[in-house]
Amino acid sequence: VLLGMLSYFFLAALLTGGMNLATDSTAGERERGSLEPLLCLPVLRDHLIVGKILAACLFMALSLALSLLTFYVTLKFLPLQELGMTPNFGLDVVSSAFLILLPFTLLGAALMTLIASFTKSYKEAQTWLTAVILAPTLPILIVSILMVRPTMLLMFVPSLSQHLLIVDLIKNEPVNWLYVVASVSGTLALGLVLTFLSARLYRRE
């Protein structure tokens, strides 16, 4: 249960890494009055909003990588074997966990951008996005206690599917690659839908 909670921290670090950028590039620009001149430039609005989302994705990916590497180093100094735990958290698991969680950056960035676009101030956007960070991580707390096993249906639930796959990696259990494909495709599909909705929102005068 304790080692399974690692995915909670990874997702929280991922989302936190792009929150400020997603907030500043939407509600922050509106509050400063720089959004209107930006939208008047001879550039497609779809390109502008996709650029904002991809920039947030980059920061989220960097935050995720730093978080994974920090845990990799820290676990080497913890007496986990004395507590009866033998975590499988080598560089191969770190890289696999990074690739499994990477599609969630698009979903998180698009969702934050979409929600922050409806707010009128930086502080208001921060308040709403703080709740967004908690929402994907709450199911992880529940299933960690209930010890839910992976199923194909659960692989289409973002954040929950990533959690279940990472737990199997840490426990050194064989990972079903069909589950990985379902998790990645489901998360990317939802991320693309939210990106489309964000772009459509910015086409409106």
Disulfide bonds with the S-S distance in Angstrom:
none
